[in-house]
Every structure is written in C-alpha cells, then in structure tokens.
Amino acid sequence: MHASSRVAVVALLASLVLSSLASAQGAAGGQAPEPRSVEDSVVKVFSRRSLPDSYRPWASQSPQEITGSGVVIEGKRILTNAHVVSYSRQIQIQANEAGEKLAATVVAYAPGIDLALLKLDDETFFDSHAPVRRLGALPDTKDVVMAYGYPTGGSGLSITKGIVSRIDFTSYNFPTMGLRIQIDAAINPGNSGGPTMIGDKMIGLSYSVLSGSQSIGYIIPNEEIELFLESAKDGKYEEKGNILDDFQTLENPALRKYLKLGKEVHGLVVTDPGSSDPAYPLKQWDVVTRIGETSVDDQGMVKLKDNVRVSFRYRIQRDALGGAVAMTVVRDGKEIALKVPVQRGKPQLFKWLNGDSPSYFIYGPLVFSVATEDFLQGQVSGKDGVSVYNWLAYRGSPLAARRGSGPAYPGEQLVIVPSPLFPSKLSQGYDSPIGMAVESVNGTKVRNLRHLVELLRDCSDDFVAIDFIDRSGEAMVLPRAEVAAETERILNDNGIRYQGSPDALEVWEAKRK
C-alpha cells in the first residue's frame, strides 16, 4: 500500500475511534442520545384505576386495568392522554420490545384538553430512550402521516399509515375547545396517547376516533401540546383563556340592513355580552370585525392557513395576552378598538369531577350528592339517552333545563338524590326520588350541599320536610328524632364507612366542637 494511503486509513480509523469515545462520554454525561428510531420513544402505558360511582358516591367502581400509549418528550417526561391515567392507582410504562415495566406518576393533568405528563421513578430509562422532535407548524391536508401506538389486539407496537384530512377548532371535553387534526389512519383503543408522525417529527398525539369508525381518528396537535406544557410548568395546569359572550353570524341580509352596515363590513354580532357590568367593553349589536390583526368573516371564521378556516375563538386563545384580547368592533357605524377581558375556563353549574370523588351525605334512607356532568352523562348516554333527557325536561327537572348554564350566584350547586332509597321504615309509602333535585328543607331553599347539611344539622323541629324540584316528585317528611339511629343502621347494614364525604362531614360535625 502506498504511504499516503496508509496515512489516510490510519487517520480514518482514528477519527472513528474518537467519534465513538465522544458518543460514549456524551451518554455517560447524561446528555440525551439521538433516537435510533421513533419506536424507541413510544411506550405502552398500563393503568390500574378505580373510577368514582356517581350513583353510589360513597363507593368506587370495580378496579379496571386499561392500556394506552405515550411518547418520550424533553425534560425526562412522558406525554400521554389524561383519560389513560385518570383515577389511576398504579401507572407503569413499558418500552417497545422491553421485558420490564417501570413505575410512573402523574405530574401534570389537563382533562379538558385530554393531556397528561408522567415522570418515572427510574430516570435512567431516558438514557437510552430519546425525546421525539415536534414539528413546529401545523401539517397540510393530504400530508402523509404515521400513527404509532399499542392498540388492543396485540402486545407489540403498531404503526398505521394515513393522511391529514381536516384541521378544525372544536370542543374537546366541554367547555374546553382547541385545534384538532383529523386523519384517516386506523386508530383503535390503546392508541390513545401515541404520537402521529410526519417523517421523524411528531405532529400531535392520538386521543379519539369517530364512534363506529376505524378510519377517522383525531389528533391533539403540537400547538395545543405547547400551550399545555407552558401552562403546566409548575405542575398545575390552568385552563386557556376564553370569553363568555354569545354571538351570531352576519349572513342574513335583513340583519345587515338593521345594523346599517356597508358591504365592506364583515364579522360576528354580539347578541349577549359576557357581563352586565356597564364598564364591560362589548355591547349588544357590536360587530366584531377583527381579533387582534386577524379578520373575522360573516360566519365567525378566521383563516388559519391558505386552505384552512377555523372558529374565531382560536384567535382568542392565541391572542389573550395579559388577561385580555384586542378586538375591533363596529358600533353605531363607527370602528372602535377594544381590550376585552378573558376568563380561564367557563363557569358551569354542572362540573366534571376531573379526578375528584363526588361529594355526598347520607341522612336516614336518603343519599344527597351534587349534580355533575359525570352524573348527567350516565343518565343520558346510550340508545335511550334522548328519551331520558326528554323525560327530565317534561318533569321540569333542572338537570335538563340548566345543563350548560353557569351558577346563578357564587357557590350554587344543584343537590340531587343519586341513589334509590335505602330500605327503611322511614321511607314507607314514598316513591324513590332518585335523580330529583332538592328544592328546600323545612321551607328554606337549598343553595348547595354544605348548606343542606347545615340545615339538617341545625334543625330543631320534630319533623324534617324535604321538597324536590320535580312535577312528579313527592315531598318527604322524616321524624328527626329517629333519623340518627336509622342512619347508623343503614351505614352498618350496607358496609358504608362514612356518612358523608369530607367536605360534608366538616359541616355536620362543626356543631359538636
């Protein structure tokens, strides 16, 4: 071999050795390795959970074992869906083709947008499992994507191919709204929390499928993930900013003439301002023409990309800086620039439990609880849901009339009877008031569960009369002197440990201190 060739070979070998040593030193120094493939970063999530029972609020449902997917991201964390780890008593993850499962805990949880962050007890896992890179922009429709995850039907990693078919701004878990990507790749139970990729970059996280379809899947895009990660820096996720005003479109010609608007004016009409305070900037009949610098069209849509239009509320969550969003409105023919305050979340009378247990109080044969969206979902879900909802409306139940509305005053709750009456001599001759809302105790209107417990605690009358908000409901009258002993018997006979949830017992026992 020629001398110059030998020198070149030696130099090449030396370079390879030095490169190998540098890589080993980098890994030993704790630096994240370069991923060999996306498969290294996708994990299977095992969740053992016990869901609350809205109909037996003193107990939990039978334990369940479910699986989902997750993906390694920066900061030695794993991103997954909130519904995969909700009410979990034990969480474990397992890497692709690995033999062991590693314990994990939730460090941030946002059920509204269905995202959660996990950390591992053993962080050496991340030495060999690098974070995926995220695409910094929304994909285009027709872009080819690959969905990774661990769907039911097998134990190994599944990869399915499809295209981006739609991008919109829609409701996640009411009232939370956000951007959503629709793809036609096959996504099934177990895929939840797995990444969807374009090449080697993630565009979002799988979270749902269209009911009855295996080829219409939904992805939480990176833009929503970034908002979640930013808000969850301290472990406490804060809902995105929103406004509470009601609007209508500006498509009707008579409406335009009524408002004396020229053809050049486009936007949304304010029908009900979010506050009755005279100082609130938006007024009825204002026409919102721009959010920040973005024009709003007559259908309330804004342009996201050249071929994508979404609801104007997308700009509100993006532009709500410093607790307010800039708007341009036309009022009485004049253009006005405004700063409209935003609110975190939307106040609802019926809230989701979101990881909490339902509040309750047992008094004689009756169980009282608080009306929640979880309870309502159980009432009206399934093929008979419409019939149940119509029956509630016919009876004049506020469970139907007030769903979607906010509290009428601070602290308002709708107190309901979630369970059938316990067998008892005190309930002889009464129909079960299950699903009915409590109106009053001895003539005093009930404001919330704590107030109900306070009224029962402080009652000194011989009888306790309970009225319900229901056309077909009966009033119940209980002999107060007999209730305590009967309550104790019912708790013992049914193996119920506590007469009430901690918040209710705090009120009940306050008098004894």
C-alpha positions as CSV (number, residue, x, y, z in Angstrom):
1,M,0.0,0.0,0.0
2,H,1.2,3.5,-0.8
3,A,2.5,5.5,2.2
4,S,-0.1,8.3,1.6
5,S,-2.9,5.6,1.5
6,R,-1.7,4.1,4.8
7,V,-1.8,7.6,6.4
8,A,-5.3,8.2,5.2
9,V,-6.5,4.8,6.6
10,V,-4.9,5.4,10.0
11,A,-6.5,8.9,10.1
12,L,-9.9,7.5,9.2
13,L,-9.6,4.8,11.9
14,A,-8.5,7.4,14.5
15,S,-11.5,9.6,13.6
16,L,-13.9,6.7,14.1
17,V,-12.4,5.8,17.4
18,L,-12.5,9.4,18.7
19,S,-16.2,9.7,17.5
20,S,-17.1,6.6,19.3
21,L,-15.4,7.7,22.5
22,A,-17.1,11.1,22.3
23,S,-20.5,9.4,21.9
24,A,-19.9,7.2,25.0
25,Q,-18.7,10.2,27.0
26,G,-21.8,12.2,26.0
27,A,-24.1,9.4,27.1
28,A,-22.2,9.0,30.4
29,G,-22.5,12.7,31.0
30,G,-26.3,12.5,30.9
31,Q,-26.9,14.0,27.5
32,A,-30.0,12.7,25.7
33,P,-29.0,10.2,23.0
34,E,-30.0,10.7,19.4
35,P,-33.0,8.4,18.7
36,R,-32.3,5.4,16.6
37,S,-36.0,5.4,15.5
38,V,-39.3,6.7,16.7
39,E,-40.1,3.2,18.0
40,D,-37.5,3.8,20.8
41,S,-39.6,6.8,22.1
42,V,-43.1,5.3,22.1
43,V,-44.1,3.4,25.2
44,K,-47.1,1.3,26.4
45,V,-48.9,2.7,29.4
46,F,-50.5,0.4,31.9
47,S,-53.1,2.0,34.2
48,R,-54.9,0.3,37.1
49,R,-57.7,2.6,38.0
50,S,-60.8,2.8,40.1
51,L,-63.5,5.2,38.8
52,P,-65.9,7.0,41.1
53,D,-69.5,5.9,41.2
54,S,-71.9,8.8,40.7
55,Y,-74.9,6.7,41.7
56,R,-73.2,5.2,44.8
57,P,-71.0,8.2,45.7
58,W,-69.7,6.6,48.9
59,A,-68.0,3.9,46.8
60,S,-65.8,3.4,43.8
61,Q,-66.5,1.2,40.8
62,S,-64.7,-2.1,40.5
63,P,-61.0,-1.7,39.6
64,Q,-60.1,-1.7,35.9
65,E,-56.9,-2.4,34.1
66,I,-56.5,-0.4,30.8
67,T,-53.7,0.2,28.4
68,G,-52.7,3.2,26.3
69,S,-49.7,4.7,24.7
70,G,-47.3,7.5,25.5
71,V,-44.3,9.2,24.0
72,V,-41.0,10.5,25.5
73,I,-40.6,14.3,25.3
74,E,-37.9,16.7,26.6
75,G,-37.3,17.1,30.3
76,K,-37.3,13.3,31.0
77,R,-41.1,13.2,30.8
78,I,-43.7,11.1,29.0
79,L,-46.7,12.7,27.3
80,T,-50.0,10.8,27.2
81,N,-53.7,11.3,27.3
82,A,-55.4,12.4,30.5
83,H,-58.1,9.7,30.1
84,V,-55.5,7.0,30.0
85,V,-54.3,7.8,33.6
86,S,-57.5,9.3,35.2
87,Y,-58.2,7.9,38.6
88,S,-55.2,5.6,38.4
89,R,-54.0,3.9,41.5
90,Q,-51.0,2.5,39.7
91,I,-49.3,3.5,36.4
92,Q,-46.5,1.6,34.7
93,I,-44.8,2.1,31.3
94,Q,-43.1,-0.4,29.0
95,A,-40.8,0.4,26.1
96,N,-41.0,-1.3,22.8
97,E,-39.8,-4.9,23.0
98,A,-38.7,-4.4,26.6
99,G,-39.3,-7.0,29.3
100,E,-39.8,-4.8,32.3
101,K,-42.4,-2.3,33.4
102,L,-41.3,0.9,35.1
103,A,-43.4,2.8,37.7
104,A,-44.7,6.2,36.7
105,T,-46.6,9.0,38.4
106,V,-48.7,11.9,37.0
107,V,-47.0,15.3,37.3
108,A,-49.5,17.4,35.2
109,Y,-53.1,16.7,34.3
110,A,-55.5,18.6,32.0
111,P,-58.6,16.6,31.4
112,G,-60.3,19.4,29.4
113,I,-57.7,19.1,26.6
114,D,-57.0,15.4,27.4
115,L,-53.3,15.7,28.1
116,A,-51.1,14.4,31.0
117,L,-47.4,14.3,31.8
118,L,-45.7,11.4,33.6
119,K,-42.4,11.1,35.3
120,L,-40.6,7.8,36.1
121,D,-39.1,6.7,39.4
122,D,-36.1,5.4,37.4
123,E,-34.9,8.2,35.1
124,T,-32.0,6.1,33.7
125,F,-34.7,4.9,31.2
126,F,-34.2,8.2,29.3
127,D,-30.5,7.5,28.8
128,S,-31.5,5.1,26.0
129,H,-34.9,6.5,25.0
130,A,-34.6,9.9,23.5
131,P,-37.4,12.5,23.2
132,V,-39.2,12.8,19.8
133,R,-38.9,16.0,17.9
134,R,-42.0,18.0,17.3
135,L,-42.9,19.8,14.1
136,G,-43.1,23.5,14.6
137,A,-46.0,24.1,12.3
138,L,-49.4,22.6,11.5
139,P,-49.3,20.0,8.8
140,D,-51.2,20.5,5.5
141,T,-54.2,18.5,4.4
142,K,-53.1,15.4,2.4
143,D,-49.8,15.2,4.2
144,V,-48.9,11.5,4.8
145,V,-48.7,10.6,8.5
146,M,-47.8,7.5,10.6
147,A,-49.7,6.8,13.8
148,Y,-47.8,4.9,16.5
149,G,-49.3,3.1,19.5
150,Y,-50.3,0.0,21.2
151,P,-53.9,-0.7,20.2
152,T,-55.8,-3.7,21.7
153,G,-55.5,-6.9,19.7
154,G,-51.7,-7.4,20.2
155,S,-48.9,-6.6,22.5
156,G,-46.4,-5.1,20.1
157,L,-46.1,-1.6,18.7
158,S,-48.5,-0.8,15.9
159,I,-47.8,1.6,13.1
160,T,-50.6,2.7,10.7
161,K,-50.4,5.0,7.7
162,G,-52.8,7.7,6.5
163,I,-53.2,11.3,5.5
164,V,-54.3,14.5,7.2
165,S,-57.9,15.0,6.1
166,R,-59.0,18.0,8.1
167,I,-58.0,20.7,10.6
168,D,-60.6,22.4,12.8
169,F,-61.2,24.2,16.1
170,T,-63.7,22.3,18.1
171,S,-64.9,21.1,21.5
172,Y,-62.8,18.6,23.4
173,N,-64.3,17.9,26.9
174,F,-67.0,20.6,27.2
175,P,-66.4,23.5,27.6
176,T,-62.7,23.3,26.5
177,M,-62.1,24.0,22.9
178,G,-59.0,23.6,20.8
179,L,-57.4,22.8,17.5
180,R,-57.9,19.3,16.2
181,I,-56.4,17.3,13.4
182,Q,-58.4,14.5,11.6
183,I,-56.5,11.7,10.0
184,D,-57.7,8.6,8.2
185,A,-55.1,6.2,9.6
186,A,-56.6,3.3,11.6
187,I,-56.7,4.2,15.4
188,N,-58.2,1.9,17.9
189,P,-58.5,1.7,21.7
190,G,-55.0,1.6,23.1
191,N,-53.6,4.0,20.6
192,S,-54.6,6.9,22.9
193,G,-51.5,8.9,23.8
194,G,-49.4,7.6,20.9
195,P,-47.6,10.1,18.6
196,T,-48.6,10.7,15.0
197,M,-45.6,11.5,12.8
198,I,-44.6,13.1,9.6
199,G,-41.2,11.6,8.9
200,D,-39.2,11.7,12.2
201,K,-41.2,14.6,13.7
202,M,-44.4,14.5,15.7
203,I,-47.4,16.5,14.6
204,G,-49.6,15.6,17.6
205,L,-51.0,12.9,19.9
206,S,-53.8,10.4,19.2
207,Y,-56.8,10.8,21.5
208,S,-60.0,9.7,19.9
209,V,-61.8,8.1,17.0
210,L,-65.2,8.8,15.4
211,S,-67.6,6.4,17.0
212,G,-68.3,3.4,14.9
213,S,-65.3,4.1,12.6
214,Q,-61.8,2.7,12.5
215,S,-60.5,5.1,9.8
216,I,-61.4,8.5,11.2
217,G,-59.0,9.4,14.0
218,Y,-58.4,12.6,15.9
219,I,-55.1,14.1,16.9
220,I,-54.2,16.8,19.5
221,P,-51.8,19.0,17.5
222,N,-48.5,20.2,18.8
223,E,-49.8,23.8,19.1
224,E,-52.2,22.6,21.9
225,I,-49.5,20.5,23.4
226,E,-47.2,23.5,23.6
227,L,-49.9,25.5,25.4
228,F,-50.4,22.7,27.9
229,L,-46.7,22.3,28.6
230,E,-46.3,26.1,29.1
231,S,-49.2,26.2,31.5
232,A,-48.1,23.1,33.3
233,K,-44.6,24.2,34.1
234,D,-45.4,24.3,37.9
235,G,-47.5,21.1,37.7
236,K,-50.8,23.0,37.9
237,Y,-52.5,23.3,34.5
238,E,-54.6,26.4,34.0
239,E,-57.4,26.5,31.5
240,K,-56.9,28.5,28.3
241,G,-58.4,32.0,28.1
242,N,-61.9,32.4,26.8
243,I,-64.7,35.0,26.6
244,L,-68.2,34.4,27.8
245,D,-70.1,36.5,25.2
246,D,-72.7,35.0,22.8
247,F,-72.6,35.7,19.1
248,Q,-74.5,35.2,15.9
249,T,-73.4,35.2,12.3
250,L,-73.8,38.2,10.0
251,E,-75.1,36.3,7.0
252,N,-78.7,37.4,6.9
253,P,-79.3,40.5,4.6
254,A,-82.1,41.9,6.8
255,L,-79.8,41.8,9.8
256,R,-77.1,43.7,7.9
257,K,-79.7,46.4,7.0
258,Y,-81.0,46.6,10.5
259,L,-77.5,47.3,11.7
260,K,-76.9,49.8,8.9
261,L,-73.7,48.0,7.8
262,G,-71.9,48.6,4.5
263,K,-70.9,45.7,2.2
264,E,-67.3,46.1,3.3
265,V,-68.1,45.2,7.0
266,H,-67.7,41.6,7.9
267,G,-67.7,39.9,11.3
268,L,-69.8,38.5,14.2
269,V,-72.7,40.1,16.0
270,V,-72.7,40.2,19.8
271,T,-76.1,39.0,21.0
272,D,-75.4,38.7,24.7
273,P,-72.4,40.4,26.3
274,G,-70.5,38.2,28.8
275,S,-71.1,40.7,31.6
276,S,-73.9,43.1,32.6
277,D,-71.3,45.5,34.1
278,P,-71.7,48.9,32.3
279,A,-67.9,49.0,32.2
280,Y,-67.7,45.8,30.2
281,P,-66.3,46.7,26.7
282,L,-68.6,44.7,24.4
283,K,-72.2,45.7,23.9
284,Q,-75.2,44.1,22.3
285,W,-75.2,44.6,18.5
286,D,-71.5,45.3,18.4
287,V,-70.0,43.7,15.2
288,V,-66.6,42.1,15.9
289,T,-64.6,42.5,12.7
290,R,-61.1,41.6,13.9
291,I,-59.4,39.7,16.7
292,G,-56.0,41.3,17.1
293,E,-54.9,41.8,13.5
294,T,-56.9,38.8,12.1
295,S,-60.2,39.5,10.2
296,V,-63.3,37.7,11.2
297,D,-65.7,36.7,8.4
298,D,-69.6,36.7,8.4
299,Q,-69.6,33.0,9.6
300,G,-67.3,33.8,12.6
301,M,-64.3,32.1,11.0
302,V,-60.7,33.2,10.7
303,K,-58.1,32.0,8.2
304,L,-55.5,29.7,9.8
305,K,-53.7,28.6,6.6
306,D,-54.4,29.2,2.9
307,N,-56.9,26.4,2.8
308,V,-58.0,26.2,6.4
309,R,-60.6,28.3,8.2
310,V,-61.5,27.8,11.9
311,S,-63.6,29.4,14.6
312,F,-62.7,32.9,15.7
313,R,-62.3,31.5,19.2
314,Y,-58.9,30.1,18.1
315,R,-57.5,33.6,17.9
316,I,-58.8,34.4,21.4
317,Q,-56.8,31.6,23.0
318,R,-53.7,32.6,20.9
319,D,-54.0,36.4,21.4
320,A,-55.2,36.5,25.1
321,L,-52.1,38.1,26.5
322,G,-52.1,39.8,29.8
323,G,-55.6,38.6,30.6
324,A,-57.2,40.5,27.6
325,V,-57.6,40.2,23.9
326,A,-57.6,43.1,21.4
327,M,-60.7,43.4,19.3
328,T,-62.0,45.8,16.6
329,V,-65.8,46.3,16.6
330,V,-68.2,48.4,14.6
331,R,-70.7,50.2,16.8
332,D,-73.3,52.6,15.5
333,G,-71.4,52.8,12.2
334,K,-68.0,53.7,13.9
335,E,-65.0,51.4,14.2
336,I,-63.7,51.1,17.8
337,A,-60.6,49.3,19.2
338,L,-61.3,47.4,22.5
339,K,-59.5,45.3,25.0
340,V,-61.8,42.5,26.1
341,P,-61.0,40.6,29.4
342,V,-60.7,36.8,29.1
343,Q,-61.6,34.2,31.7
344,R,-59.8,30.9,32.5
345,G,-62.5,28.3,31.9
346,K,-66.2,28.8,31.7
347,P,-68.2,28.6,34.9
348,Q,-70.7,25.7,34.8
349,L,-73.3,24.7,37.3
350,F,-72.7,21.0,36.4
351,K,-68.9,20.5,36.5
352,W,-66.8,17.4,35.6
353,L,-65.3,15.6,38.6
354,N,-61.9,15.7,36.8
355,G,-60.2,13.3,39.1
356,D,-62.1,14.2,42.3
357,S,-64.5,12.0,44.1
358,P,-68.2,13.0,44.3
359,S,-69.4,14.8,47.4
360,Y,-72.3,13.1,49.3
361,F,-74.2,13.0,52.6
362,I,-76.5,10.2,53.9
363,Y,-79.4,11.2,56.0
364,G,-81.7,8.3,57.0
365,P,-82.8,6.5,53.8
366,L,-81.7,9.4,51.6
367,V,-78.4,10.0,49.8
368,F,-77.7,13.5,48.7
369,S,-75.0,14.5,46.2
370,V,-74.1,17.2,43.8
371,A,-75.2,17.2,40.2
372,T,-72.2,16.8,37.9
373,E,-71.6,16.3,34.2
374,D,-70.4,12.8,35.1
375,F,-73.8,12.0,36.6
376,L,-75.6,13.6,33.7
377,Q,-73.5,11.6,31.2
378,G,-74.6,8.4,32.9
379,Q,-78.2,9.5,32.8
380,V,-78.5,10.4,29.1
381,S,-75.8,8.2,27.5
382,G,-76.8,5.2,25.4
383,K,-79.6,4.5,22.9
384,D,-82.3,5.7,25.4
385,G,-80.4,8.9,26.2
386,V,-82.7,11.2,24.2
387,S,-85.8,9.7,25.9
388,V,-84.3,10.1,29.4
389,Y,-83.4,13.7,28.6
390,N,-86.9,14.4,27.3
391,W,-88.4,12.9,30.3
392,L,-86.3,15.1,32.6
393,A,-87.4,18.1,30.6
394,Y,-91.1,17.1,30.8
395,R,-90.8,16.8,34.6
396,G,-89.4,20.3,34.8
397,S,-86.1,18.9,36.1
398,P,-83.2,21.5,36.3
399,L,-81.0,18.6,35.3
400,A,-82.3,19.3,31.8
401,A,-83.2,23.0,32.0
402,R,-79.9,24.2,33.4
403,R,-77.4,22.0,31.7
404,G,-74.8,24.2,30.1
405,S,-75.6,27.2,32.2
406,G,-73.5,28.9,34.8
407,P,-74.2,29.2,38.6
408,A,-76.9,31.8,39.4
409,Y,-74.9,33.0,42.3
410,P,-71.5,32.3,43.9
411,G,-71.3,28.8,45.4
412,E,-74.5,27.5,43.8
413,Q,-74.8,23.7,43.4
414,L,-77.7,21.6,42.4
415,V,-78.2,19.0,45.2
416,I,-79.7,15.7,43.9
417,V,-80.6,12.2,45.2
418,P,-78.4,10.0,43.1
419,S,-79.4,6.6,44.5
420,P,-82.6,4.7,45.3
421,L,-83.9,5.0,48.9
422,F,-82.3,2.6,51.3
423,P,-84.9,0.1,52.7
424,S,-86.2,1.7,55.8
425,K,-89.3,2.1,57.9
426,L,-88.9,5.9,57.5
427,S,-89.4,5.7,53.7
428,Q,-92.6,3.6,53.9
429,G,-95.1,4.7,51.2
430,Y,-92.7,7.1,49.5
431,D,-91.7,6.8,45.8
432,S,-88.0,6.9,45.3
433,P,-86.8,10.4,44.4
434,I,-83.8,9.1,42.5
435,G,-82.5,11.7,40.1
436,M,-84.5,14.5,41.6
437,A,-83.1,17.9,42.7
438,V,-83.7,19.2,46.2
439,E,-85.6,22.4,46.5
440,S,-85.9,23.1,50.2
441,V,-85.6,21.8,53.7
442,N,-88.4,22.9,56.0
443,G,-89.2,25.7,53.6
444,T,-85.6,27.0,53.3
445,K,-84.3,26.9,49.7
446,V,-81.1,24.8,49.5
447,R,-78.1,26.7,48.0
448,N,-75.6,23.8,47.8
449,L,-74.6,20.6,49.6
450,R,-72.9,22.2,52.5
451,H,-75.9,24.4,53.1
452,L,-78.2,21.3,53.0
453,V,-76.0,19.6,55.6
454,E,-76.1,22.7,57.7
455,L,-79.9,22.9,57.6
456,L,-80.2,19.2,58.6
457,R,-77.6,19.7,61.4
458,D,-79.3,22.7,62.9
459,C,-82.9,21.6,62.6
460,S,-84.7,21.5,65.9
461,D,-88.2,20.8,64.6
462,D,-89.8,17.4,65.3
463,F,-90.0,16.7,61.5
464,V,-87.7,17.3,58.5
465,A,-89.7,18.2,55.4
466,I,-87.8,17.9,52.1
467,D,-89.3,19.2,48.8
468,F,-88.0,18.4,45.3
469,I,-88.0,20.4,42.1
470,D,-90.0,17.9,40.0
471,R,-93.6,17.9,38.7
472,S,-94.0,14.2,39.7
473,G,-92.0,14.4,42.9
474,E,-93.4,13.9,46.4
475,A,-92.4,15.7,49.5
476,M,-90.7,13.6,52.1
477,V,-91.2,14.1,55.8
478,L,-88.9,12.3,58.3
479,P,-89.2,12.2,62.1
480,R,-86.0,13.9,63.2
481,A,-85.6,12.0,66.4
482,E,-85.5,8.7,64.6
483,V,-83.1,9.6,61.8
484,A,-79.8,9.3,63.6
485,A,-80.3,5.7,64.7
486,E,-81.7,4.7,61.4
487,T,-78.8,6.3,59.6
488,E,-76.3,4.3,61.7
489,R,-78.2,1.1,61.0
490,I,-78.2,1.8,57.2
491,L,-74.5,2.5,57.2
492,N,-73.7,-0.7,59.1
493,D,-76.1,-2.9,57.0
494,N,-74.6,-1.6,53.8
495,G,-70.9,-1.6,54.8
496,I,-70.6,2.2,54.3
497,R,-67.7,3.6,56.2
498,Y,-68.6,7.3,56.3
499,Q,-71.9,9.1,56.5
500,G,-70.6,11.7,54.1
501,S,-67.6,13.0,52.1
502,P,-65.0,15.0,54.0
503,D,-66.5,18.4,52.9
504,A,-70.0,17.4,54.1
505,L,-68.8,15.9,57.4
506,E,-66.8,19.0,58.1
507,V,-70.1,20.9,58.2
508,W,-72.1,18.1,60.0
509,E,-69.5,17.8,62.8
510,A,-68.9,21.5,63.3
511,K,-71.8,21.9,65.8
512,R,-70.2,19.3,68.1
513,K,-67.0,21.1,68.5
